[in-house]
Amino acid sequence: MKKIYLEYDQAQLDAQYDQATLVPDLSDYHARWTLRTKTAKERYQCHEHVAYGKHPDEWIDVYRSNASEPAPILIFFHGGAWLSQQIGLTGNAAEAYVDAGAIYIAVNFSVAPDASLDVMVGQCREATAFIARNAHTWKGDARRIYIVGHSSGAHLASNVVVTDWEKYGLPSDTIKGFAVTSGPYDLEPVRLSKRNLYLNLDQGGVDRNSAAKHLHSALPHAVVAWGCKELIEFQRQSAAFASAWEAATGSVQRVIFPENNHFDQCDEVAKMDGKFTLAILSMMGLKSP
């Protein structure tokens, strides 16, 4: 069979970018994420569907405690293969960070096929700029903004962190650190896979929206995580991105989970006292309660 990318033929590459081949039923995960969101909305102040733009998809959910001092902000970008929004799931990881003293903000954005990756990345950047400009509204500290993403949300988060924030009228170091798990950071194999039937990437889209192509020495500390029971391509992408980040900035922490699949890694973002959560809190200067 003809090799399409690395050692993969077309069918093999398609399978490498289809997480359902490993976990076909996500009902248990969704039940947990839904319950955590319900609990978070009951426990904390939750500002729901705060618009950051004019499109109906452009909103954030903000979770905060009653603390009076300005708090660091953690912005989360969800996964879903760039195809699904996570209405009703936005508070999945709120508890682990709000209890530690942070404001937790989940970003909603448009999805494929109606929206291109250029649109999604642009929305996530606009959401982050909106949060930076309006942090005081929720008693947030705009000088302490951190980014987290899982899966396709890790891809979006990685593009947010490499943004030239001075073009948005913000300090170049608006993002003080970021953490990602289980994402594709180089879109070339994605373009060559069946995912491109709905992403419609050309080479320009790959180059613009692959964060691995835009690294430089002034970027902040990164935490890069993955599970050893994920698809091989997701493990390779994560390891390669961590190495590239380290080469560019000298500041990366790898957090590897020997027994976790792709969706277990989303649970790790929310796990109280989990090693990924603790790495994120440490990056933010916080401790688990």
Sequence and secondary structure as in RCSB ss.txt:
>XXXX:A:sequence
MKKIYLEYDQAQLDAQYDQATLVPDLSDYHARWTLRTKTAKERYQCHEHVAYGKHPDEWIDVYRSNASEPAPILI
FFHGGAWLSQQIGLTGNAAEAYVDAGAIYIAVNFSVAPDASLDVMVGQCREATAFIARNAHTWKGDARRIYIVGH
SSGAHLASNVVVTDWEKYGLPSDTIKGFAVTSGPYDLEPVRLSKRNLYLNLDQGGVDRNSAAKHLHSALPHAVVA
WGCKELIEFQRQSAAFASAWEAATGSVQRVIFPENNHFDQCDEVAKMDGKFTLAILSMMGLKSP
>XXXX:A:secstr
  EEETTEEHHHHHHHT GGGT    HHHHHHHHHHHHHHHHHSEEEEEEESSSSTT EEEEEE S  S EEEEE
EE  STTT   TT TTTTHHHHHTTT EEEEE    TTTS HHHHHHHHHHHHHHHHHHGGGGTEEEEEEEEEEE
THHHHHHHHHHT  GGGGTS TT EEEEEEES     HHHHHSTTHHHH   HHHHHHH GGGS  TT  EEEEE
EETTS HHHHHHHHHHHHHHHHHHS EEEEEETT  TTHHHHHHH TT HHHHHHHHHHT    
